[in-house]
Amino acid sequence: MLSGILASAGIAFGKVLLLKEDVIVINQSSIEDNQIDTEINRFLEARSRSAIQLESIQEMASRTFDEAKAAILESLIMLLKDEELEGDIKSFIKTNKVSADRAIHEVIGSHANMMAKLNDPYLRERATDYLDTGSRLIKNALGIPTVNLSTLNEDVILVATDLTPSEAAQINLRHVRGIVTDFGSHTTHTAIIARSLGLPAIVGTNDISHRVKNGDMLLLDAINNKVVINPSAAELEQLEETKARHQAEMDVSAMHRDLPAITQDGHQVKVCANISTVKDTECAIRNGAEGMSPSQISLRTWA
């Protein structure tokens, strides 16, 4: 049995789909002066392909998520098209006489490390955006296929070291039943999107991706923080009992959602929702919110 960080409450049981990155071999050889323009063009072509892919994922995500979650892809596209980043990669190719993939790897890695050292936890998590963008750029520069979760045709529980923002945005609700990752926190894209979609998720298990293989069956109890690989009949029966209790608690909460919130000493508290989109407003009303305030998270940008 494994446990981690409860990212999104719920219960699921299903077949494992293991998303494991193949080791990408970066070209370490130096290039000649007459190859510099070729490598710069290879970078620019990889960037164009990456932009087309992300814009396609964004269009799909806009049909699945609210505007704030779909905007995650917009931040990746903006990063991809960042002129300073483009200049740094071109300059690295020229100055160090290296291949496009080597330059992308070095420059993106440097930016990601810088972000990871920031004190602000929100900005620190954005190092993932750089790594996601860099991985896509390198794969396109080397002609390696990228992950496409939108084509799933069977029910699965996604298991990964961590889902990149662009992978998380591709989640197909018809077939994804839950998410478990090695790394992550409450503020990662995986956790945010799982909560938005109402998918059970446990992150930060440390090594789940090394313990399972495709086709294993997984019990995901994101109520009691428990993940069981190939569970027994008794464990599945216990899961059903937990699921029934959880549903009963949800039903009771639904019955009480419109009642005033009053403390034991008779003080009434106004319960409000933090919103960022029209869909958030609808959800807040549906769950009995007495007031609303706009979220500031969506207004944060890189310095």
ABEGO torsion letter per residue (X at the ends): XBBBBBABBEBBBBBBBBBBBBBBBBBABBBBAAAAAAAAAAAAAAAAAAAAAAAAAAAAAAAABBAAAAAAAAAAAAAAABAAAAAAAAAAAAAAGBBAAAAAAAAAAAAAAAAAABABAAAAAAAAAAAAAAAAAAAAAAGBBBBBAAABABBBBBBBABBBAAAAAABBAAABABBBBABEBAABAAAAAAAAAGBBBBBGAGAAAAABBBGBBBBBBAAAGBBBBGBBAAAAAAAAAAAAAAAAAAAAAAAAAABBBBBAAGBBBBBBBBBABAAAAAAAAAAGBABBBBBAAAABBBX
